[in-house]
Each structure stands twice: as structure tokens, then as C-alpha cells.
Amino acid sequence: MRKLGLSVKEAASALGVHPNHIYRLVWRGELRAARLGARLIIPRKEIERLLGVPVDLEEDAPEAPRGR
């Protein structure tokens, strides 16, 4: 299943920037985010809007260890 929201770390990785830059973009209002408890979640659509292309993090993610 495709995630609808990304953590700050995942968003930074998708954009190729430091996580602090994501916080600055949110603070300046250039990137929308939602707070869920203490976590800041960036909607996937916001990253795609910023980049102008669809984001597929599954292909960049390391493969999960497989059981027997």
C-alpha cells in the first residue's frame, strides 16, 4: 500500500535535502504539513507538487528481510 503521508526524514530523502530544510519550508508556508501528535506529516501530494513529478519511495526503500 502506498503511504499518503511522509515523515520529515522521508520527505527530505525524496527531495534530497536535510530534514531541517523541510522544517523551514513548512515554517515559511512553502510546504503544507499536518501534525499528528508530536509528528509532522507531509502529504505525498505536497512533495509531488513541489517536484512536479510523482514520488515512488518504494523503489528507493531497502528491501525488508524475508522470513523462511
Rosetta blueprint (number, residue, H / E / L):
1 M L
2 R L
3 K L
4 L L
5 G E
6 L E
7 S L
8 V H
9 K H
10 E H
11 A H
12 A H
13 S H
14 A H
15 L H
16 G L
17 V L
18 H L
19 P H
20 N H
21 H H
22 I H
23 Y H
24 R H
25 L H
26 V H
27 W H
28 R L
29 G L
30 E L
31 L L
32 R L
33 A L
34 A E
35 R E
36 L E
37 G L
38 A L
39 R E
40 L E
41 I E
42 I E
43 P E
44 R H
45 K H
46 E H
47 I H
48 E H
49 R H
50 L H
51 L H
52 G L
53 V L
54 P L
55 V L
56 D L
57 L H
58 E H
59 E H
60 D L
61 A L
62 P L
63 E L
64 A L
65 P L
66 R L
67 G L
68 R L
